[in-house]
Amino acid sequence: MISVVIIGNGNVATHLVDAFLEVDTVHATQINSRKLENIPEADVTIIAVSDDVISEVSAKIKNSLVVHTSGSFFMENLKNTARKGVFYMLQTFSKNKEVDFSKVPFCLEAENEQDFQLLEKLANSIGNKIYAINSEQRKALHVAAVFVNNFTNHIYKIGNDICEEHNVPFEILQPLIKETAAKIETLSPRKAQTGPAIRNDKKTIKNHLDLLNREQQKIYKMVTKSIQNGN
């Protein structure tokens, strides 16, 4: 059995603890990051806190293998004196939204092969998509994730605003959103691109801009130009 201490009480920590409690090969304990005086020994200590306090928290941990769950924090920046690693899950975590870890990519990094195998075994206890990703790759992956997740969700928000302004149910767009996401499982995003920008349909583009407010126009023009430039 793998013993695990998870430090933090946010969305990632909570979902991770709940997942480990469902399997009989892992013994998980959750610790609030403000109460680090008595951290029990464990095979793996997972720091699941915000990036700006990872260094501070890691410096207080004496356990043998300490890993973090951040997408942009380098493994080498952990301040513990023992072994270091990364246990990064590339997924968006919301408090009341259940997570299917079997579909979550686990991006792992360790200082040696033995520790990597331990992290791999731990990840396999709740998931099956395991990747060896170093800190430089993870940094790039995290930026890419911001584009496809956070920025895309903001675009959904703008679409919802437009629908609300014109008394149209946003749910009408949901099948289109799902089809767009499903399409890139078989096509590259470049080949899947459709719409007035790629067709250079100037009349439609002008009609759209006339409908939008100033801030929406800025975003529309910027994205349209990026699509047309092939960026």
C-alpha distance (Angstrom), angle and dihedral (degrees) to the residues before:
residue distance angle dihedral
M1 . . .
I2 3.79 . .
S3 3.80 115.2 .
V4 3.79 114.6 -146.2
V5 3.78 133.8 -175.2
I6 3.81 114.8 -162.2
I7 3.79 115.2 -161.2
G8 3.80 115.6 -156.2
N9 3.79 139.1 47.6
G10 3.81 102.4 -135.8
N11 3.80 129.6 108.1
V12 3.81 97.0 -75.3
A13 3.81 94.6 46.7
T14 3.80 93.5 46.0
H15 3.81 95.3 48.4
L16 3.79 90.8 45.6
V17 3.81 93.6 51.3
D18 3.80 91.3 47.6
A19 3.81 90.6 51.6
F20 3.81 94.7 48.5
L21 3.80 91.7 48.4
E22 3.81 87.9 61.8
V23 3.82 94.3 61.3
D24 3.79 127.8 68.6
T25 3.81 96.7 -146.8
V26 3.81 95.0 68.0
H27 3.80 131.3 60.9
A28 3.82 107.5 -159.3
T29 3.79 130.0 -169.4
Q30 3.80 123.9 -175.2
I31 3.82 121.1 -146.2
N32 3.80 127.6 -171.7
S33 3.82 109.3 -120.5
R34 3.82 89.3 -129.1
K35 3.81 91.9 59.3
L36 3.79 105.6 58.9
E37 3.80 98.8 138.5
N38 3.81 95.7 99.3
I39 3.78 110.3 30.7
P40 3.82 110.0 166.9
E41 3.78 119.0 -129.2
A42 3.79 114.5 -97.0
D43 3.79 142.0 169.2
V44 3.81 89.3 -118.4
T45 3.81 129.0 19.8
I46 3.80 111.8 -162.0
I47 3.80 119.5 -159.7
A48 3.80 108.4 -154.1
V49 3.81 102.6 173.6
S50 3.81 135.5 113.6
D51 3.81 116.0 -66.1
D52 3.79 95.3 -112.7
V53 3.82 93.5 64.2
I54 3.83 101.1 37.4
S55 3.81 92.5 96.5
E56 3.79 93.0 48.4
V57 3.80 93.5 47.3
S58 3.81 95.1 44.1
A59 3.81 91.6 52.5
K60 3.82 89.4 63.7
I61 3.82 96.2 52.6
K62 3.81 120.9 95.2
N63 3.82 98.5 179.1
S64 3.79 119.7 123.1
L65 3.83 100.8 -112.9
V66 3.79 120.8 29.4
V67 3.81 122.6 -179.7
H68 3.78 135.2 174.0
T69 3.82 132.4 -144.9
S70 3.82 99.0 -140.9
G71 3.78 124.5 125.7
S72 3.80 96.2 -151.2
F73 3.83 105.7 29.7
F74 3.82 113.7 99.6
M75 3.80 118.4 -124.5
E76 3.82 90.7 -130.3
N77 3.81 90.8 60.2
L78 3.78 93.0 68.2
K79 3.82 106.9 111.5
N80 3.79 100.4 -151.2
T81 3.80 114.6 116.4
A82 3.81 96.2 -135.0
R83 3.82 130.7 62.6
K84 3.79 122.0 -35.9
G85 3.78 137.6 -152.1
V86 3.80 147.9 150.2
F87 3.81 129.5 -113.6
Y88 3.82 101.4 -177.2
M89 3.79 121.3 171.3
L90 3.78 113.7 -161.0
Q91 3.78 100.2 -143.3
T92 3.78 139.9 99.1
F93 3.80 111.9 -107.7
S94 3.79 122.1 -156.0
K95 3.77 123.8 -177.0
N96 3.81 100.0 -119.7
K97 3.83 98.6 28.1
E98 3.80 114.8 97.5
V99 3.81 115.3 -128.9
D100 3.81 123.6 -139.9
F101 3.81 99.8 -150.2
S102 3.81 91.4 -170.6
K103 3.81 86.2 74.5
V104 3.82 96.7 42.3
P105 3.84 119.0 101.3
F106 3.81 112.3 -129.4
C107 3.82 111.8 -151.2
L108 3.79 108.1 -161.6
E109 3.79 134.5 -170.9
A110 3.79 132.3 173.0
E111 3.78 139.2 167.1
N112 3.79 93.5 -118.2
E113 3.80 139.3 21.6
Q114 3.81 95.0 -110.5
D115 3.81 92.1 57.0
F116 3.81 90.9 44.9
Q117 3.80 90.0 54.3
L118 3.80 90.1 50.4
L119 3.82 91.3 51.5
E120 3.81 89.4 45.5
K121 3.81 90.6 53.1
L122 3.81 90.1 48.5
A123 3.81 92.2 49.7
N124 3.81 91.4 46.8
S125 3.80 90.0 56.2
I126 3.81 89.4 71.6
G127 3.82 104.9 13.4
N128 3.79 144.2 25.8
K129 3.81 107.4 -151.4
I130 3.81 103.4 91.4
Y131 3.82 125.1 170.9
A132 3.80 132.7 179.0
I133 3.81 102.4 -134.6
N134 3.80 124.2 169.2
S135 3.81 124.5 -145.7
E136 3.82 95.6 -96.0
Q137 3.80 91.8 49.3
R138 3.79 91.5 45.9
K139 3.80 91.2 52.2
A140 3.82 90.4 54.6
L141 3.80 90.9 43.6
H142 3.80 90.8 52.6
V143 3.82 91.9 52.8
A144 3.80 89.8 48.5
A145 3.81 88.9 49.8
V146 3.81 90.8 54.1
F147 3.81 89.1 56.0
V148 3.81 96.6 47.1
N149 3.80 96.0 38.9
N150 3.82 116.8 21.7
F151 3.80 97.5 30.3
T152 3.80 92.1 41.6
N153 3.80 90.5 51.2
H154 3.80 89.1 51.9
I155 3.80 88.2 54.0
Y156 3.81 87.7 52.2
K157 3.80 87.6 52.6
I158 3.82 91.0 53.4
G159 3.80 90.1 48.3
N160 3.79 89.1 50.9
D161 3.82 90.9 49.8
I162 3.82 90.7 52.8
C163 3.79 91.2 49.0
E164 3.79 92.7 49.1
E165 3.81 91.8 48.3
H166 3.80 90.5 54.9
N167 3.83 97.2 37.8
V168 3.79 94.9 -112.8
P169 3.86 120.1 141.3
F170 3.80 109.6 -112.4
E171 3.81 89.0 -146.5
I172 3.82 88.7 76.1
L173 3.82 87.1 71.9
Q174 3.80 95.9 50.5
P175 3.84 97.3 86.5
L176 3.82 88.0 51.9
I177 3.80 91.3 50.3
K178 3.82 90.8 50.9
E179 3.81 93.4 46.7
T180 3.81 91.6 50.0
A181 3.80 90.7 52.1
A182 3.82 92.6 45.2
K183 3.80 93.4 48.2
I184 3.81 94.7 65.2
E185 3.79 90.2 60.7
T186 3.81 87.3 75.2
L187 3.82 102.9 20.2
S188 3.79 131.6 48.8
P189 3.83 112.8 -110.7
R190 3.81 89.0 -113.1
K191 3.82 92.6 55.9
A192 3.80 92.3 42.4
Q193 3.83 93.3 56.6
T194 3.80 114.4 118.5
G195 3.81 135.5 158.0
P196 3.80 141.1 81.4
A197 3.83 95.3 -55.3
I198 3.81 95.2 58.8
R199 3.83 89.6 43.4
N200 3.81 91.4 46.0
D201 3.81 88.6 -130.0
K202 3.80 96.6 174.5
K203 3.80 96.1 179.6
T204 3.81 93.2 54.5
I205 3.80 91.7 44.3
K206 3.83 90.4 53.0
N207 3.81 91.2 48.4
H208 3.79 90.2 51.7
L209 3.80 93.3 48.8
D210 3.81 90.9 50.5
L211 3.80 88.5 57.6
L212 3.80 96.7 51.0
N213 3.79 133.9 80.4
R214 3.80 120.8 -118.0
E215 3.81 97.7 -91.2
Q216 3.79 92.2 45.6
Q217 3.82 89.5 49.6
K218 3.82 90.9 54.9
I219 3.79 91.9 53.9
Y220 3.81 93.2 43.0
K221 3.82 92.3 51.2
M222 3.81 93.4 45.5
V223 3.81 94.4 50.0
T224 3.80 92.6 42.3
K225 3.81 90.7 53.2
S226 3.81 91.3 47.1
I227 3.82 91.3 51.9
Q228 3.80 92.4 47.6
N229 3.80 91.6 48.5
G230 3.78 90.2 51.0
N231 3.81 92.2 -120.7
